[in-house]
């Protein structure tokens, strides 16, 4: 980042991906993640995966507020962003 760290205000990215994947850590706050999701979707992102390693699950967001939970027994699908992509959640943690 210019200046050595992320901006204190405004969007973090100038461009947004179609699919954003966030791996959660203990330092992530709920407010921080909500802000990032809003920025992603406002910028045009169509799918966000928030991976929770400690809980061994993934929250799949199709907008900033709507999500489904996929646990270890489930499969992540990349549709409509990456048609045909299928990833076993269990495989993420092995």
C-alpha positions in Angstrom: 0.0 0.0 0.0 1.2 3.5 -0.6 2.4 5.0 2.7 3.1 1.6 4.1 -0.4 0.6 5.2 -4.0 0.4 4.2 -6.0 3.7 3.9 -7.8 4.8 7.0 -10.9 5.9 5.0 -12.3 5.0 1.6 -12.0 1.8 -0.4 -9.0 -0.4 0.0 -9.0 -1.5 -3.6 -9.2 0.5 -6.8 -10.4 -2.6 -8.7 -12.5 -5.5 -7.3 -12.5 -9.1 -8.2 -15.5 -11.1 -9.3 -14.8 -13.6 -6.5 -13.2 -12.4 -3.2 -11.8 -15.0 -0.7 -11.1 -13.8 2.8 -9.4 -16.2 5.3 -10.5 -15.0 8.8 -8.1 -14.6 11.7 -8.5 -13.7 15.3 -7.6 -10.1 14.5 -10.6 -9.6 12.0 -13.5 -7.8 13.5 -17.1 -8.1 12.5 -17.2 -4.4 11.6 -14.1 -4.7 9.4 -15.5 -7.6 7.5 -18.9 -6.0 7.0 -17.1 -2.9 5.6 -15.0 -5.0 3.3 -18.0 -7.0 2.0 -19.9 -3.8 1.3 -16.9 -2.4 -0.6 -16.6 -5.6 -2.6 -20.2 -5.7 -3.6 -20.5 -1.9 -4.2 -17.5 -2.2 -6.6 -19.0 -5.1 -8.5 -17.9 -8.3 -6.8 -20.4 -11.0 -7.3 -19.3 -13.6 -4.8 -17.4 -13.5 -1.4 -16.2 -16.5 0.5 -15.2 -16.0 4.1 -13.2 -19.0 5.3 -13.3 -19.6 9.1 -10.4 -22.0 9.8 -11.1 -22.3 13.5 -14.8 -23.3 12.8 -13.9 -25.3 9.6 -16.6 -23.6 7.6 -17.1 -21.1 4.8 -19.7 -18.3 4.6 -20.7 -17.8 1.0 -22.0 -14.2 0.4 -24.0 -13.3 -2.8 -24.5 -9.8 -1.5 -23.2 -7.9 1.5 -25.8 -9.2 3.9 -27.0 -12.6 2.5 -24.9 -15.7 3.1 -25.1 -19.4 3.4 -22.8 -21.6 5.5 -21.0 -24.5 4.0 -19.4 -26.8 6.5 -16.8 -29.5 6.2 -19.2 -31.9 4.6 -20.1 -29.5 1.9 -18.7 -28.2 -1.4 -18.0 -24.7 -2.5 -19.2 -23.8 -6.0 -17.9 -21.0 -8.1 -21.1 -20.4 -10.0 -21.9 -17.9 -11.4 -18.4 -16.4 -11.4 -16.3 -19.5 -12.1 -18.7 -22.0 -13.7 -17.9 -25.6 -12.9 -15.5 -24.8 -10.0 -16.2 -27.2 -7.1 -14.0 -27.4 -4.0 -14.6 -29.7 -1.0 -14.5 -27.6 2.1 -12.9 -30.5 4.0 -10.0 -30.3 1.5 -9.4 -26.7 2.4 -8.5 -27.7 5.9 -6.3 -30.8 5.2 
